[in-house]
Amino acid sequence: MSTCPRCAAALDAAPTKWCKDCEQLYDRWVRRHATDIVWQALSGTVIVSAIGLGLPLLGLGPLSAALGAFAGFGTLLGLSRLTRRLRRRQFLHASLPRAYLPAPK
């Protein structure tokens, strides 16, 4: 049996997962950062526009436009995973409410 890395509660899940209470707290906390999707989507759009529209205008074939779409999607996916990992780490270092502190031994 493992413990939650955030609040030290007993878990039946993998040691990398949080307990149900910490996951619910994280879900509420991360909604404050819902605008993170804006810069991720804008970055993906810039990549699609630059590669997918720019290269065919310079004379390259339609295959370059398809590559631009994949590059934009990859950018969006990569940035979203990176941001999610950053926010989880940020939440992990945030202070716990007193009710969730583990009992002293």
C-alpha positions as CSV (number, residue, x, y, z in Angstrom):
1,M,0.0,0.0,0.0
2,S,1.4,3.4,-0.9
3,T,0.7,6.9,0.3
4,C,-0.4,10.1,-1.5
5,P,2.7,12.2,-2.3
6,R,0.8,15.3,-1.4
7,C,-1.1,14.6,1.9
8,A,0.4,11.2,2.9
9,A,-3.0,9.5,2.9
10,A,-3.1,5.7,2.3
11,L,-3.7,4.8,-1.4
12,D,-4.6,1.6,-3.2
13,A,-3.5,3.2,-6.5
14,A,0.0,3.6,-8.0
15,P,2.4,5.7,-6.0
16,T,2.5,8.4,-8.7
17,K,-1.2,9.1,-8.3
18,W,-2.8,11.4,-5.7
19,C,-5.7,10.5,-3.4
20,K,-9.2,11.4,-4.4
21,D,-9.4,14.5,-2.1
22,C,-6.1,15.9,-3.5
23,E,-7.3,15.3,-7.1
24,Q,-10.5,17.2,-6.3
25,L,-8.6,20.0,-4.7
26,Y,-6.3,20.1,-7.8
27,D,-9.3,20.2,-10.2
28,R,-10.7,23.2,-8.3
29,W,-7.3,24.9,-8.1
30,V,-6.3,24.5,-11.7
31,R,-9.5,26.2,-12.9
32,R,-7.9,29.5,-11.9
33,H,-5.4,28.8,-14.7
34,A,-7.9,28.0,-17.4
35,T,-6.5,30.7,-19.7
36,D,-3.4,28.6,-20.2
37,I,-5.1,27.1,-23.3
38,V,-5.1,30.5,-25.0
39,W,-1.4,30.8,-25.5
40,Q,-1.1,27.1,-26.3
41,A,-3.7,27.4,-29.1
42,L,-2.2,30.7,-30.4
43,S,1.2,29.0,-30.6
44,G,-0.2,26.1,-32.5
45,T,-2.0,28.5,-34.8
46,V,1.1,30.4,-35.5
47,I,3.0,27.2,-36.4
48,V,0.2,26.1,-38.7
49,S,0.0,29.5,-40.3
50,A,3.8,29.8,-40.8
51,I,4.5,26.3,-42.0
52,G,1.1,25.2,-43.5
53,L,0.4,28.5,-45.3
54,G,3.8,30.0,-45.7
55,L,5.7,27.2,-47.3
56,P,3.1,26.5,-50.1
57,L,3.2,30.2,-50.9
58,L,6.9,30.0,-51.3
59,G,6.5,27.3,-53.9
60,L,6.7,24.1,-51.9
61,G,4.1,21.4,-52.5
62,P,0.9,20.6,-50.6
63,L,2.8,18.0,-48.5
64,S,4.4,20.9,-46.7
65,A,0.9,22.2,-45.7
66,A,0.1,18.8,-44.3
67,L,3.4,18.8,-42.3
68,G,2.4,22.2,-41.0
69,A,-0.8,20.9,-39.7
70,F,0.9,18.0,-37.9
71,A,3.6,20.4,-36.5
72,G,0.9,22.7,-35.2
73,F,-1.0,19.8,-33.5
74,G,2.3,18.6,-32.1
75,T,3.0,22.1,-30.7
76,L,-0.4,22.3,-29.1
77,L,-0.1,18.8,-27.6
78,G,3.4,19.3,-26.3
79,L,2.6,22.7,-24.7
80,S,-0.5,21.3,-23.1
81,R,1.4,18.4,-21.6
82,L,4.2,20.7,-20.4
83,T,1.8,23.1,-18.8
84,R,-0.2,20.4,-17.1
85,R,3.0,18.9,-15.7
86,L,4.1,22.4,-14.5
87,R,0.7,23.1,-12.9
88,R,0.7,19.8,-11.1
89,R,4.2,20.5,-9.7
90,Q,3.1,24.0,-8.7
91,F,0.0,22.6,-6.9
92,L,2.2,20.0,-5.2
93,H,4.3,22.7,-3.7
94,A,1.4,24.9,-2.7
95,S,0.5,24.9,1.0
96,L,-2.1,22.5,2.3
97,P,-5.1,23.5,4.3
98,R,-4.7,22.7,8.0
99,A,-7.4,19.9,7.7
100,Y,-5.2,18.0,5.2
101,L,-1.9,18.1,7.1
102,P,-0.9,14.6,8.3
103,A,-1.2,13.9,12.0
104,P,2.0,14.2,13.9
105,K,3.6,10.9,15.0
